[in-house]
Amino acid sequence: MMNIQPKRRYEAQVRDGEFTATKEFFASNRRKAVKLAVWWFWYEYKGTRGCARDSLIVTDPYSEVRYDSRFSCADRMNRFLPPDVIDRLIKESNGELIRNERKSQRGVAIGELRRVKRRRDFGRFVAPGIRQMRNGVMYYRITTLPEKKEGGKLMRRRKYRDIRLRARTIVAAVDEVKSRNLVDQNNSARRMKVRDLFFVLHVSGALVASELTDGQKRKYEHVLKKYRKETVAH
C-alpha cells in the first residue's frame, strides 16, 4: 500500500505597487509549494509583474524554513519568504545571514537572503611546518614535490599539502606527526633545516636554547633569527 503524504495549505501573494493578488496551493512541503507558485506567477502574468523575486511571497505556515549549518540561500524551500520569516532567519543565523540587496535578474536564482562574506582564514605558521587557524585547528605541511632549479633558474615550483591535525598545541602536534608518520619525505637541505621536529619544539618554547647542541644551533641559526623576529612582532 502506497504511503501518500498529506497535502498542506500554502498561500502565494503577489504585491506590485498597489496591485495585490493571492492564490492558494496544496503541496506536501513548502519547496513544492514554491515551485507551484512560481509556475502560476509566470503563467498568470507572463512577465508583466517583473521578476518573481520582486513581487511574489509564499507563506511558511508550518515553520519549515529554519536556519542551520546546512542552510542554503538558493534552495527553493528558502526563497520567496515573508518579511517576518526573513527577520527570524537573520536572528537565528547570529550574523551569518543578511538581506540580499542585489538586483533581480530574469533566469537567475537570487534569494532574499545571502551569507556574509568573511575574510578567508589563511592561518599563520606558529612553528616550522605547523600552521594554526583562528579557530585553533592545526595543519602540518608536507612537501609532495620539491622545487627544481637548473643554472640558477627555477624550472619547477615546490608543491605541498596541508594535513589536518587533531592536536591543539605544538607539543601535541609534534607527537601526532610522529605517531602518524607524517614527516616530510623530501630530503632536500631546506626540509632538513626547517622541518626537524626537535627544532619545532624549541621554537614553540617547549625546549629551551640550552637543550640545543652547538651543532643544532649552527644548523638552525638562519631560521632561529626568523622566528625570533616573528615572536617579537606578535
C-alpha positions in Angstrom: 0.0 0.0 0.0 1.4 3.4 -1.0 2.2 5.9 1.7 0.7 9.1 0.4 2.0 12.2 2.1 -0.9 14.6 3.2 -1.1 17.9 1.4 -0.5 21.2 3.3 -2.1 24.5 2.6 0.1 27.4 1.4 -0.7 30.9 0.1 1.1 32.8 -2.6 0.9 36.6 -2.5 1.7 39.0 -5.4 2.5 42.6 -4.4 3.3 45.0 -7.1 2.7 48.6 -6.1 -1.0 49.0 -5.4 -1.7 45.7 -7.1 -2.2 42.6 -4.9 -3.3 39.1 -5.5 -3.4 35.8 -3.6 -3.5 32.2 -4.7 -4.0 29.0 -2.6 -1.8 26.0 -3.1 -1.7 22.5 -1.6 1.6 20.6 -1.5 3.5 18.1 0.6 6.1 20.7 1.7 7.0 24.4 1.1 9.6 23.5 -1.5 7.0 22.1 -3.8 4.5 24.9 -2.9 7.1 27.4 -4.1 7.6 25.6 -7.3 3.8 25.6 -8.0 3.6 29.3 -7.0 6.4 30.3 -9.4 4.8 28.3 -12.3 1.4 30.1 -11.6 3.1 33.5 -11.4 4.7 33.3 -14.8 1.7 31.6 -16.5 -0.7 34.1 -14.9 1.2 37.4 -15.5 3.7 36.4 -18.3 6.4 38.8 -17.1 4.1 41.8 -16.7 4.8 41.9 -13.0 8.5 41.8 -13.3 10.7 39.2 -11.7 9.0 36.8 -9.3 11.5 37.6 -6.6 10.4 41.3 -6.5 6.7 40.7 -6.0 6.0 37.0 -5.1 5.8 35.8 -1.5 4.9 32.3 -0.3 3.8 31.8 3.2 5.6 29.4 5.7 2.6 28.4 8.0 4.4 25.3 9.3 7.8 26.9 10.1 9.6 24.6 7.7 12.2 27.3 7.0 14.8 27.1 9.8 18.5 28.1 9.9 21.2 25.6 10.5 24.8 24.9 9.3 23.5 23.4 6.0 21.1 26.3 5.2 21.2 27.2 1.5 20.0 30.6 0.4 19.4 29.3 -3.1 17.3 26.3 -2.1 13.7 26.7 -3.3 12.5 25.9 0.2 14.2 29.1 1.5 13.0 31.5 -1.2 10.1 34.0 -1.6 10.0 34.4 2.1 7.6 36.7 4.1 9.3 39.7 5.8 8.8 38.2 9.3 10.5 34.9 8.3 13.4 36.8 6.9 13.8 38.7 10.1 13.7 35.5 12.1 16.3 33.7 10.0 18.7 36.7 10.3 18.3 36.5 14.1 18.7 32.7 14.1 21.9 32.8 12.0 23.6 35.0 14.6 25.1 37.3 11.9 25.7 34.7 9.2 22.8 35.9 7.0 21.8 39.3 5.8 19.2 40.7 3.4 20.2 40.3 -0.2 20.1 43.7 -1.8 21.3 42.6 -5.2 19.1 43.4 -8.1 16.9 40.7 -9.5 17.8 39.1 -12.9 15.5 37.1 -15.0 16.5 33.5 -15.1 19.0 33.9 -12.2 18.0 32.4 -8.8 18.6 35.2 -6.3 17.2 34.7 -2.9 16.1 37.2 -0.3 19.0 36.3 2.0 22.7 35.8 1.5 25.6 34.9 3.6 28.0 37.5 4.9 31.3 37.4 3.1 34.1 36.8 5.5 37.8 37.2 5.1 39.4 33.9 4.3 41.4 32.5 7.2 44.9 31.6 5.9 46.2 30.9 9.4 49.8 31.6 10.4 52.8 29.4 11.0 53.4 29.1 14.7 56.4 26.8 14.1 58.2 25.4 11.0 55.7 23.4 9.0 52.8 23.8 11.5 50.1 26.3 10.6 47.3 27.3 13.0 43.9 28.8 12.1 42.0 31.4 14.0 39.7 28.6 15.4 42.7 26.7 16.8 42.8 24.0 14.2 46.4 23.0 13.2 47.8 21.7 9.9 51.1 20.0 9.2 52.6 21.0 5.8 54.4 18.3 3.8 56.2 18.8 0.5 54.8 16.5 -2.1 57.2 17.6 -4.9 60.4 19.6 -4.4 61.3 22.6 -6.5 63.8 22.1 -9.3 66.4 24.6 -10.4 68.8 24.5 -13.4 71.5 27.0 -13.7 70.0 29.2 -11.0 66.7 29.3 -12.9 63.5 27.9 -11.3 62.2 25.1 -13.5 59.5 23.7 -11.2 57.8 25.2 -8.2 57.6 23.3 -4.9 54.2 21.6 -4.3 52.9 20.9 -0.9 49.9 19.6 1.0 48.4 20.6 4.4 47.3 17.7 6.6 44.8 18.5 9.4 45.8 17.5 12.9 43.7 16.7 15.9 46.2 18.4 18.2 45.7 21.9 19.5 49.2 22.6 20.9 52.5 22.4 19.2 53.9 19.8 21.5 50.8 17.6 20.9 51.1 18.3 17.1 54.7 17.0 17.1 53.6 13.8 18.9 50.8 13.4 16.3 53.2 14.0 13.4 55.5 11.3 14.8 52.7 8.8 15.6 51.1 9.2 12.1 54.5 9.2 10.4 53.8 12.4 8.6 57.4 13.6 8.4 58.2 15.1 5.0 59.8 12.7 2.6 61.5 15.4 0.7 65.2 15.0 1.6 66.3 18.5 0.5 68.6 20.5 2.7 65.8 23.1 3.2 63.5 20.4 4.6 66.1 19.1 7.0 66.7 22.7 8.2 63.2 23.8 9.0 61.2 20.6 9.5 63.3 18.9 12.2 60.7 18.1 14.9 63.2 18.8 17.7 63.7 22.3 16.3 59.9 22.7 16.1 59.6 22.0 19.8 62.4 24.5 20.5 60.6 27.3 18.5 57.4 26.6 20.3 59.1 27.1 23.7 58.8 23.5 24.8 62.6 23.2 24.7 64.9 26.0 25.8 68.0 27.0 23.9 70.3 25.3 26.4 68.9 22.0 25.3 70.2 22.6 21.7 73.7 21.3 20.9 76.2 23.6 19.4 75.8 21.8 16.1 72.0 22.2 16.2 72.4 25.9 17.0 74.7 26.4 13.9 72.3 24.3 11.8 69.2 26.3 12.8 70.9 29.7 13.0 69.2 31.3 10.0 65.8 30.0 10.8 66.1 30.9 14.5 66.6 34.5 13.5 63.4 34.4 11.5 61.3 33.0 14.4 62.9 35.4 16.9 61.7 38.3 14.7 58.2 36.8 14.4 58.0 36.3 18.2 58.8 40.0 18.7 56.3 41.0 16.1 53.5 39.1 17.8 
